[in-house]
Amino acid sequence: MTGDDPTEPPELLLTSRAFRDDTKNGFCSTVLELRRQTVRSRRRTKHLGVACLVLALLPATAGAGTLGTDIIGLFPKDLGEFAYADLKAARRFRWYNQLKEQMLPSRFRQFEQFLASAGIDPNTQVDELAWGLVLPTETTGEQVVGVALGQFSPAAAEQFFQEQKLPVVRVRGYTLFAFGSGAGPNDIFFFFVDSNTAAFGHRSILEKLIDVRFGVEEGLLRNEKVFPLVEGLNGRGLVWAVLDPGYARLAFQQLVPEAAQFPEASNLVAKIQALTIQIEADRGVDARFQAVCESPDDANLFAALLQAGLLYRRYQERQTNPELAKMLDDVRITPRGDRLELRLSLTEEMLLSLLRRNTFATKW
């Protein structure tokens, strides 16, 4: 790349020159030069290293599921993150169980235990999963609400729960069963919408879901910022997700901590409008992340900082975790107007090797 040919692709790729000097000073010089070139040419890209699989139960190219608007419309309007996983399709892959164990939100694992206690096998009866998150406030922790689609026997399950004398709450004709005492702030509740739909989550937000169903609360379809992004991803991956500014900032801070060493990073991260994640799988995994920035200039500069963080992460990992270093080397970052796109492809063997090292274990 010369930087003078307008037809050349605006991709910022790692080169052997970047690693010519293994010293810290050499690395810093490389990063500074990288940033100067990026600002001058108004091109560059983004990063998302290990995050590339942060929802990676994800999609299979052979028939990714589409979530109906009737299900999307059940969710409350004010979600900070909305995600979907086609579990039935994902189970075909050798890496599914390991990746699920490392990455699935702990609240869903509680829900699985809840179902299993009533004789419902989540591994065979839950085909699709959609869930939403709301950031914690000064008075509440993070709230989760989810909908599982599959084949259920509500009458038999409810009879079991009643026989066990589990704490219950009745809301608008629905019986919500508590996983726990029913009084704790972190207790998860669960109920059947119908024989193909089960809902779970913290009580307050689960009650909001019921209010949406009865037309008392506005649903996610009314969220003018999140829903258009959901529409753009729906049906295009085994797993996909939309994160609002708050969750997008958290994702970058956790997944690209190396970029935080640059003074500009905090300001750029604070201005991120949204982050989308789309993952498809066949023999390997193809992940695409797209950050919505405030302007093309922000996208270009942020791309350079993320690339620098990616470069440094590879430098750190190449001795202790060469598989991860190879994965980071294959990341492709491309700014597209006010969007910053990151793409990564992994072979099945590379993914299994990374899983054996707990590479994708979540920290939340």
C-alpha positions in Angstrom: 0.0 0.0 0.0 1.4 3.4 -1.0 -1.4 5.6 0.4 -1.5 7.5 -2.9 -3.7 5.1 -5.0 -7.4 6.0 -4.5 -8.3 2.5 -5.7 -6.5 0.6 -3.1 -8.6 -1.0 -0.4 -8.8 1.0 2.9 -7.7 -1.9 5.0 -5.1 -1.7 7.7 -3.2 -5.0 7.8 -0.4 -6.2 10.0 2.9 -6.4 8.3 6.2 -8.0 9.1 7.7 -4.5 9.3 5.6 -3.8 12.4 7.5 -6.5 14.3 10.9 -5.6 13.0 11.8 -4.2 16.4 10.7 -6.2 19.5 11.6 -3.6 22.0 9.1 -1.4 23.7 10.5 1.7 22.0 10.4 0.1 18.6 6.8 -0.8 19.2 5.8 2.7 20.3 7.5 4.2 17.2 5.5 1.8 15.0 2.3 2.8 16.6 3.0 6.5 16.3 3.9 6.2 12.7 0.8 4.1 12.1 -1.4 6.8 13.7 0.2 9.6 11.6 -0.4 7.7 8.4 -3.9 7.0 9.4 -4.9 10.6 10.1 -3.2 11.8 6.9 -4.9 9.4 4.6 -8.3 9.3 6.4 -8.4 5.6 6.3 -7.9 2.7 8.7 -9.9 0.5 10.9 -11.0 -1.2 14.0 -10.4 -4.0 16.3 -12.0 -6.5 18.5 -9.6 -9.3 19.1 -10.8 -11.9 21.4 -14.3 -10.3 21.3 -14.6 -11.6 17.9 -16.5 -14.4 19.4 -18.2 -12.8 22.3 -21.4 -14.2 21.2 -19.9 -17.0 19.5 -22.4 -19.8 19.9 -23.0 -18.2 16.7 -24.4 -18.7 13.3 -24.1 -21.3 10.7 -24.2 -20.3 7.1 -26.5 -23.3 6.5 -29.8 -21.6 7.3 -29.4 -19.0 10.0 -32.6 -18.4 11.9 -34.8 -15.4 11.6 -36.5 -14.1 14.7 -40.1 -13.0 14.2 -41.1 -9.5 15.0 -43.8 -10.9 17.3 -41.0 -12.1 19.5 -38.8 -9.0 19.1 -41.8 -6.9 19.9 -42.2 -8.7 23.3 -39.1 -7.1 24.7 -39.2 -3.7 26.5 -38.1 -0.6 24.6 -35.3 0.5 26.8 -32.9 -2.4 26.4 -29.1 -1.7 26.2 -28.3 -4.9 24.4 -30.4 -7.3 22.3 -29.0 -10.6 21.1 -30.1 -13.8 19.4 -28.7 -17.3 19.0 -29.9 -20.1 16.8 -29.0 -22.9 19.3 -30.4 -25.7 17.2 -28.2 -24.9 14.3 -25.1 -24.2 16.5 -25.3 -27.7 18.2 -24.1 -29.3 14.9 -20.6 -28.0 15.5 -17.9 -29.7 17.5 -17.0 -26.5 19.3 -20.5 -25.6 20.4 -20.5 -27.1 23.9 -17.1 -25.7 24.8 -17.9 -22.3 23.5 -21.3 -22.2 25.1 -19.7 -23.1 28.5 -17.2 -20.3 28.2 -19.4 -17.6 26.8 -23.1 -18.1 27.7 -24.4 -15.5 30.2 -24.6 -17.0 33.7 -28.2 -16.1 33.9 -29.1 -18.4 31.1 -27.3 -21.2 32.8 -29.5 -20.6 35.8 -32.5 -20.8 33.5 -31.3 -24.1 32.1 -31.0 -25.5 35.6 -34.5 -24.2 36.2 -35.9 -26.0 33.2 -33.9 -29.2 33.9 -35.4 -29.4 37.4 -38.8 -29.7 35.8 -37.8 -32.4 33.4 -37.3 -30.1 30.4 -34.0 -30.7 28.6 -32.7 -27.3 27.3 -30.2 -29.0 25.1 -32.9 -30.6 23.0 -36.1 -28.6 23.6 -34.7 -25.0 23.3 -34.1 -24.2 19.7 -33.6 -20.5 19.7 -32.8 -17.9 22.3 -33.2 -14.1 22.4 -32.2 -12.0 25.3 -31.8 -8.4 26.4 -29.8 -6.5 29.0 -30.2 -3.2 30.8 -27.2 -1.6 32.4 -27.1 -1.3 36.2 -28.1 1.9 37.9 -27.3 3.3 41.4 -30.2 1.3 42.8 -30.4 -1.8 40.7 -27.9 -4.3 39.2 -27.8 -5.3 35.6 -31.2 -6.6 34.5 -31.7 -9.5 32.0 -34.8 -10.7 30.2 -34.9 -13.6 27.7 -37.2 -15.6 25.6 -36.6 -19.2 24.7 -38.3 -20.8 21.7 -38.8 -24.6 21.5 -41.2 -27.3 22.4 -42.5 -27.2 25.9 -45.2 -28.8 28.1 -46.4 -25.9 30.2 -49.0 -27.9 32.2 -46.6 -30.6 33.2 -43.9 -28.1 34.1 -46.2 -25.9 36.1 -47.5 -28.9 38.0 -44.0 -29.9 39.0 -43.2 -26.3 40.2 -46.4 -26.2 42.2 -45.6 -29.6 43.8 -42.2 -28.3 44.8 -43.9 -25.3 46.4 -41.6 -22.9 44.6 -42.2 -19.2 45.3 -44.6 -17.7 42.6 -45.8 -14.3 41.5 -49.0 -13.9 39.5 -48.9 -11.1 36.9 -51.8 -10.5 34.5 -52.8 -14.1 34.5 -49.3 -15.5 34.2 -47.7 -17.5 37.0 -44.0 -16.6 37.4 -41.9 -19.2 39.2 -38.9 -18.1 41.1 -35.4 -19.6 40.8 -34.4 -18.9 44.4 -36.4 -17.4 47.3 -38.3 -15.0 45.0 -37.3 -12.1 47.2 -33.7 -11.6 46.4 -32.7 -8.8 44.0 -30.8 -11.2 41.7 -33.5 -14.0 41.7 -34.6 -15.1 38.2 -38.2 -15.8 37.4 -39.7 -17.9 34.6 -43.0 -18.4 32.9 -44.5 -19.9 29.8 -46.0 -17.5 27.3 -47.4 -20.6 25.4 -46.2 -24.1 24.5 -43.5 -22.8 22.2 -42.3 -19.8 24.2 -40.8 -19.4 27.6 -39.7 -16.2 29.2 -37.2 -15.6 32.0 -35.4 -12.7 33.7 -35.4 -10.5 36.7 -38.8 -9.7 38.1 -39.1 -6.0 37.3 -38.0 -6.3 33.7 -40.0 -9.5 33.2 -43.1 -7.7 34.3 -42.3 -5.0 31.8 -42.2 -7.7 29.1 -45.7 -8.8 30.2 -46.9 -5.2 30.1 -45.6 -4.8 26.6 -47.6 -7.9 25.6 -50.7 -6.3 27.0 -50.0 -2.9 25.3 -49.3 -1.0 28.5 -45.6 -0.5 27.8 -43.8 0.3 24.5 -41.7 -2.5 23.0 -38.4 -2.8 21.3 -40.1 -2.1 17.9 -40.5 1.5 19.1 -36.8 1.9 19.8 -35.7 4.1 16.9 -32.0 3.5 17.5 -31.8 -0.2 18.3 -34.6 -1.7 16.2 -33.3 -0.6 12.8 -29.9 -2.3 13.6 -31.8 -5.4 14.8 -33.7 -5.5 11.5 -30.4 -5.3 9.6 -28.9 -8.3 11.4 -32.0 -10.5 11.8 -31.7 -13.7 9.7 -28.0 -13.1 8.9 -26.3 -15.2 11.5 -26.6 -18.0 13.9 -25.8 -15.4 16.5 -26.1 -11.6 16.3 -26.3 -8.8 18.7 -26.9 -5.0 18.9 -25.3 -3.0 21.7 -26.2 0.6 22.6 -23.6 3.2 23.5 -23.3 2.1 27.1 -22.8 -1.6 26.3 -20.6 -0.8 23.3 -18.2 1.2 25.6 -18.1 -1.7 28.0 -17.3 -4.1 25.2 -14.4 -2.1 23.9 -13.0 -1.4 27.4 -13.0 -5.1 28.2 -12.0 -6.5 24.9 -9.4 -4.0 23.8 -7.8 -2.7 27.0 -4.5 -2.2 25.2 -6.0 0.7 23.2 -6.9 2.6 26.4 -3.2 3.5 26.7 -3.7 6.2 24.1 -5.1 9.6 25.3 -7.5 9.8 22.4 -9.1 6.5 23.1 -11.4 7.5 26.0 -12.9 10.3 24.0 -13.5 8.2 21.0 -15.0 5.3 23.0 -17.3 7.7 24.7 -18.7 8.8 21.4 -19.5 5.4 20.0 -23.2 5.2 19.0 -23.7 1.5 18.8 -21.9 -1.8 18.1 -23.3 -4.8 16.1 -22.0 -8.3 16.2 -22.7 -10.9 13.5 -21.3 -14.4 13.5 -21.7 -17.2 11.0 -20.3 -20.7 11.1 -19.7 -23.6 8.7 -16.5 -25.4 9.0 -15.0 -22.5 10.9 -16.3 -19.2 12.3 -16.7 -15.9 10.5 -17.2 -12.9 12.8 -18.1 -9.4 11.8 -18.2 -6.4 14.2 -19.3 -3.0 13.2 -19.0 0.1 15.4 -21.2 3.1 14.6 -19.0 6.2 15.2 -20.0 9.9 15.5 -18.2 10.8 12.3 -15.9 9.4 9.5 -13.0 11.2 11.2 -13.7 9.4 14.4 -14.0 6.1 12.6 -10.6 6.6 11.0 -8.7 7.7 14.1 -10.4 5.0 16.2 -9.5 2.4 13.7 -5.8 3.3 14.1 -5.9 3.2 17.8 -7.7 -0.2 17.8 -5.3 -1.5 15.3 -2.4 -0.4 17.5 -4.0 -2.2 20.5 -4.4 -5.3 18.3 -0.8 -5.1 17.3 0.3 -4.8 20.9 -1.9 -7.7 22.0 -0.4 -9.9 19.3 3.0 -8.9 20.5 2.1 -10.0 24.0 0.5 -13.3 23.0 2.9 -14.6 20.4 5.1 -16.5 22.9 2.5 -17.7 25.4 -0.5 -18.2 23.1 0.6 -18.5 19.5 -2.9 -19.7 18.4 -4.4 -16.4 19.7 -1.6 -14.4 18.1 -2.3 -16.1 14.8 -6.0 -15.2 15.1 -5.2 -11.6 15.8 -2.9 -11.5 12.8 -5.8 -12.5 10.6 -8.1 -9.7 11.7 -9.2 -7.3 9.0 -10.3 -3.8 9.9 -12.0 -1.4 7.5 -13.5 2.1 8.1 -16.6 2.7 6.0 -17.8 6.3 6.4 -18.9 6.6 10.0 -18.8 2.8 10.5 -15.8 0.8 11.6 -15.9 -2.9 10.5 -13.8 -5.7 11.9 -13.8 -9.2 10.3 -12.2 -12.4 11.4 -12.3 -15.9 10.1 -11.1 -19.0 12.1 -10.8 -22.6 11.0 -12.5 -25.2 13.2 -9.1 -26.5 14.4 -7.9 -23.0 15.3 -11.1 -22.3 17.3 -10.9 -25.6 19.2 -7.3 -24.9 20.1 -8.2 -21.5 21.4 -11.1 -23.0 23.4 -8.8 -25.4 25.1 -7.0 -22.4 26.5 -10.2 -20.8 27.8 -9.6 -17.9 25.4 -13.2 -16.8 25.2 -14.2 -17.2 28.9 -16.3 -14.2 29.8 -15.3 -11.9 32.7 -18.8 -10.8 33.5 
